[in-house]
């Protein structure tokens, strides 16, 4: 194998690896966007309380806390 063909082979391999990394980055998901079962239950409970008017607006909470 000549030096030029070795460099070409390395270049092609690096190009392939770069394409693979780009693909992986585009299709990778953020694990923080997936809720656990417990988080999902708490979210549903919170949404129910919000719809029932059982929550406190942030502006009111700030007044209560003196902010």
C-alpha positions in Angstrom: 0.0 0.0 0.0 1.4 3.4 -1.0 1.3 6.4 1.2 -1.2 8.1 -1.0 -3.6 5.2 -1.0 -3.3 4.9 2.8 -4.2 8.6 3.1 -7.1 8.2 0.7 -8.4 5.2 2.7 -8.1 7.1 6.0 -9.8 10.1 4.5 -12.7 8.0 3.3 -13.0 6.3 6.6 -13.1 9.7 8.4 -15.7 11.0 6.0 -17.8 7.9 6.6 -17.5 8.3 10.4 -18.4 12.0 10.2 -21.6 11.1 8.3 -22.4 8.4 10.9 -21.9 10.9 13.8 -24.1 13.4 12.0 -26.8 10.8 11.5 -26.6 9.8 15.2 -26.8 13.4 16.4 -29.9 14.1 14.2 -31.7 11.0 15.5 -30.7 11.0 19.1 -33.4 11.8 21.6 -33.0 13.7 24.8 -33.8 11.4 27.7 -35.0 14.4 29.8 -38.0 14.7 27.4 -39.3 11.3 28.5 -41.4 11.2 31.6 -41.3 8.4 34.1 -44.5 6.8 35.2 -44.4 8.8 38.4 -43.7 12.1 36.6 -46.6 11.4 34.3 -49.0 10.8 37.2 -47.9 14.0 38.9 -48.3 15.9 35.6 -51.8 14.6 35.1 -52.7 15.5 38.7 -51.3 19.0 38.2 -53.3 19.5 35.0 -56.5 18.3 36.7 -55.9 20.8 39.6 -55.2 23.6 37.1 -58.5 22.9 35.3 -60.3 22.8 38.6 -58.9 26.2 39.6 -57.0 24.7 42.6 -53.7 26.4 41.6 -52.2 29.7 42.6 -51.0 32.1 39.9 -47.3 33.0 40.0 -48.0 36.7 40.4 -50.1 35.9 43.5 -47.5 33.6 44.9 -44.8 36.3 44.5 -47.0 38.8 46.4 -47.5 36.3 49.2 -43.8 35.6 49.4 -42.9 39.3 49.2 -41.1 39.3 45.9 
